[in-house]
Amino acid sequence: MTYTFPASPEPGAWIPTPPGFLPPLTPWVGQMVPFTMSSASEFLPTDGPSDLGSAQWVNDYNETKRLGSVGSTARTPQQTEIGLFWTAHAGAMYAPAFRKLAADRHLNISDSARLFAMLYTAYADSFIGCLNAKYHFGFWRPVTAVQNAEIDGNPETAPDPTWLPLGATPNHPEFPAAHGCVTGAVAKTVELYFGTPKVGITVSSNITNTTHAFTDTRDWQKEVLGARIYSGFHYRHSLDEGFRLGHEVAEQIERKFFLPLPGRTKPKISDD
């Protein structure tokens, strides 16, 4: 699949971003045949990127501009650590976290296999759906929007041609947020598998060399949402829609696929 983009900034349109100005990453993923969805576009967001004339765009733009700048004085040290923590590769972060989750819950081989099948299928399909949506909408990243805000037609979004994000922007369109899609999918899968969001999970990052522990899947998702704003990668609306897509994938998997054998109960969440 070939993805085309403007040669220079246009209002709302994705173009390659600094520092590497790399070409779009794997647009073909959005055309893959998913494992559980009827098509890659089954959960395409009906509410697309924010209209550039809307109050939602103004709020999201200014929030990311303020908190996501590499030199932000509004972002706290803790928020900076969170933003950098989640720039590590999601798959590499989650694989050991999932193994520890199964071990901590003393899952047997059968229950572990079912959990991993659900988690990795949800991850894969949410990513396929997310990339399909990204290249469908082709929305611009904050670094492009802030540096070129004079072309968005909105007087409430002041440009800053020197603005750079805290992290290196991933080389694919902004909407919806991929980390929202995949984290939403796996966090919702954990919740549905155990029958409660109050499940402990521990995630480590090789970027900050720190570990974050959560006792509720909702707190895990809330931190990831904030992290992608602190890193300067995304707008809040994009994250909301990414999590929505991921949840839809997970909920369909729980309803229709990898169903437990008759008479089997949900594994206990006790740490004993």
TAKAMO-V124595 format. One record per backbone hydrogen bond with DSSP energy under -0.5 kcal/mol. NH is the residue of the N-H (numbers start at 1). CO is the residue of the C=O. Records with the same first field share a line. If there is no record, write none. Layout:
# TAKAMO-V124595
NH->CO + CO
This chain:
# TAKAMO-V124595
4->2
13->10
14->138
21->17
22->17
25->171
29->26
30->27
31->28
32->29
34->32
42->39
44->41
48->46
54->51
58->54
59->55
60->56
61->57
62->58
63->59
64->60
65->61
66->62
67->63
68->64
70->164
72->69
74->66
80->76
81->77
82->78
83->79
84->80
85->81
86->82
87->84
88->85
93->89
94->90
95->91
96->92
97->93
98->94
99->95
100->96
101->97
102->98
103->99
104->100
105->101
106->103
107->102
112->108
113->109
114->110
115->111
116->112
117->113
118->114
119->115
120->116
121->117
122->118
123->119
124->120
125->121
126->122
127->123
128->124
129->125
130->126
131->127
132->128
133->129
134->130
135->131
136->132
137->133
138->134
140->12
144->141
145->141
146->142
147->143
148->144
149->146
151->148
152->149
155->153
157->154
158->156
160->146
163->160
166->68
167->231
169->18 + 167
172->170
174->139
177->238
181->177
182->178
183->179
184->180
185->181
186->182
187->183
188->184
189->185
190->186
191->187
192->188
193->189
194->190
195->191
196->191
199->197
201->214
203->212
205->210
209->205
210->205
212->203
214->201
217->197
219->216
220->216
221->217
222->218
223->219
224->220
225->221
226->222
227->223
228->224
229->225 + 226
230->226
231->227
232->229
233->228
234->228
239->235
240->236
241->237
242->238
243->239
244->240
245->241
246->242
247->243
248->244
249->245
250->246
251->247
252->248
253->249
254->250
255->251
256->252
257->253
264->261
